[in-house]
Amino acid sequence: MSKRKSTLKVISVDSEIDLVQGLGELVKRLAKEAFTRQEQFHVGLSGGSMVKLLTKALIEADVDTNRWLFYFCDERHVPENSEDNTFHAYRKHWKTELPRIRDEQFVKADTSLDLESCASNYEVKIRTEVPIAGSLPQFDLLLLGMGPDGHTCSLFPEQPESLQQIHRLVIPIRNSPKPPPERITFTLPLINNARHVAFVVTGAEKAKVVEDVFVEVDKLFPAAWVDPKNGDLTLIVDENSGRYVRSLSS
């Protein structure tokens, strides 16, 4: 068993309604804290089930998102109007359900560029927009998911070299084991410089890997490498995914 430097807070809930409420309360609190330091709240988003869950959470929390900026912890290298594009997924949901969130609040990757240029260009945007702490940009919150294989962002166990990157903040991913094959992703130095990282994980098929990552801290799984060096780490799980971590819940 490995040890993490950050303290893990586990929020274990019995229903999606409770999960949505917990997520809403977390983002609302962190936004309020951010506005005591600066003018904007910088949030990194993940795709998949996070899209619907965060949409429901923001509606439930009835939070003012006017000064929020949204980024993408990874993005598929596909056209912006593709159903596989994470920005497209959020925009499609929020255009009808959260219309107060404006297009200019998204800091998105330019997937019309070649893959290498897309990654480099997005890193420049992040270094320009996100406040610096130490020598690196520091997000106020990163919202991460995790796959049954323990991947997070587009950091996969089949590509361990991506976990060793220490110089670049955004890298291209080729031959992803999960389609589509080409992506860009945040690297660990950027992820672990965040003020707060929150994993939101649901589903019985992820129960064992949740234990492996958050209890055993098994570094075979990329998600286990997420360990904010000067920030907080939260895990929000439902009844099915969190069956083996209930003893850790706050």
Backbone hydrogen bonds, N-H to C=O, Kabsch-Sander energy under -0.5 kcal/mol:
donor,donor_aa,acceptor,acceptor_aa,energy
2,S,216,E,-1.4
9,K,233,L,-2.4
10,V,8,L,-0.5
10,V,248,L,-0.7
11,I,9,K,-0.5
11,I,235,L,-3.4
12,S,10,V,-0.6
13,V,11,I,-0.5
13,V,237,V,-2.4
19,L,15,S,-2.1
20,V,16,E,-2.9
21,Q,17,I,-2.0
22,G,18,D,-2.6
23,L,19,L,-2.6
24,G,20,V,-2.5
25,E,21,Q,-2.4
26,L,22,G,-2.0
27,V,23,L,-2.4
28,K,24,G,-2.1
29,R,25,E,-2.1
30,L,26,L,-2.5
31,A,27,V,-2.1
32,K,28,K,-1.9
33,E,29,R,-2.1
34,A,30,L,-2.3
35,F,31,A,-2.0
36,T,33,E,-1.2
37,R,34,A,-1.8
38,Q,34,A,-2.1
41,F,67,R,-2.1
42,H,40,Q,-0.6
43,V,41,F,-0.6
43,V,69,L,-2.7
44,G,141,L,-2.7
45,L,71,Y,-2.3
50,M,47,G,-1.4
51,V,48,G,-1.3
53,L,49,S,-2.1
54,L,50,M,-2.9
55,T,51,V,-1.9
56,K,52,K,-2.3
57,A,53,L,-2.2
58,L,54,L,-2.7
59,I,55,T,-1.8
60,E,56,K,-2.8
61,A,57,A,-2.7
62,D,58,L,-0.9
63,V,58,L,-1.0
65,T,63,V,-0.8
68,W,65,T,-1.8
69,L,41,F,-2.9
70,F,105,Q,-3.2
71,Y,43,V,-2.7
73,C,45,L,-3.0
74,D,45,L,-0.6
75,E,184,I,-2.2
77,H,182,E,-2.6
78,V,76,R,-2.3
82,S,79,P,-2.2
85,N,82,S,-1.5
89,A,85,N,-1.8
90,Y,86,T,-2.2
91,R,87,F,-3.0
92,K,88,H,-2.5
93,H,89,A,-1.7
94,W,90,Y,-3.2
95,K,91,R,-2.1
96,T,92,K,-0.6
96,T,93,H,-0.6
97,E,93,H,-2.5
98,L,94,W,-1.4
101,I,98,L,-2.1
102,R,100,R,-0.6
105,Q,102,R,-1.8
106,F,103,D,-1.9
107,V,70,F,-3.5
107,V,105,Q,-0.5
108,K,106,F,-0.8
111,T,109,A,-1.2
113,L,110,D,-1.4
118,C,114,D,-2.8
119,A,115,L,-2.0
120,S,116,E,-2.2
121,N,117,S,-2.9
122,Y,118,C,-1.9
123,E,119,A,-2.0
124,V,120,S,-1.8
125,K,121,N,-1.9
126,I,122,Y,-2.2
127,R,123,E,-2.6
128,T,124,V,-1.7
129,E,125,K,-2.4
130,V,126,I,-2.5
133,A,136,L,-3.3
135,S,133,A,-0.7
136,L,133,A,-1.6
138,Q,131,P,-3.3
139,F,137,P,-0.5
140,D,42,H,-1.4
141,L,42,H,-1.6
142,L,196,H,-2.0
143,L,44,G,-2.9
144,L,142,L,-0.7
144,L,198,A,-2.9
147,G,151,H,-2.2
150,G,147,G,-2.2
152,T,155,L,-1.3
155,L,152,T,-2.5
156,F,154,S,-0.7
159,Q,156,F,-1.7
162,S,159,Q,-1.8
163,L,160,P,-1.3
164,Q,161,E,-1.2
165,Q,162,S,-0.7
171,I,185,T,-2.3
173,I,183,R,-3.2
176,S,181,P,-2.3
183,R,173,I,-2.2
184,I,75,E,-2.4
185,T,171,I,-2.0
186,F,73,C,-2.9
187,T,169,L,-1.9
190,L,187,T,-0.5
191,I,187,T,-2.4
192,N,188,L,-3.2
193,N,190,L,-1.0
194,A,191,I,-1.5
195,R,139,F,-2.9
197,V,232,D,-2.7
198,A,142,L,-2.9
199,F,234,T,-2.9
200,V,144,L,-2.4
201,V,199,F,-0.5
201,V,236,I,-2.5
206,K,203,G,-1.6
207,A,204,A,-1.6
210,V,206,K,-2.2
211,E,207,A,-1.7
212,D,208,K,-2.5
213,V,209,V,-2.6
214,F,210,V,-2.8
215,V,211,E,-2.0
216,E,211,E,-2.3
218,D,212,D,-2.6
219,K,217,V,-0.7
221,F,218,D,-1.9
223,A,150,G,-2.3
224,A,221,F,-1.8
225,W,222,P,-1.9
226,V,223,A,-1.3
227,D,225,W,-0.7
229,K,192,N,-2.6
230,N,192,N,-0.5
232,D,195,R,-2.4
233,L,7,T,-1.2
234,T,197,V,-2.7
235,L,9,K,-2.9
236,I,199,F,-3.0
237,V,11,I,-2.3
237,V,235,L,-0.6
238,D,201,V,-1.0
242,G,238,D,-2.2
243,R,240,N,-0.9
245,V,242,G,-1.4
246,R,242,G,-0.6
248,L,245,V,-1.8
249,S,246,R,-1.3
250,S,10,V,-3.0
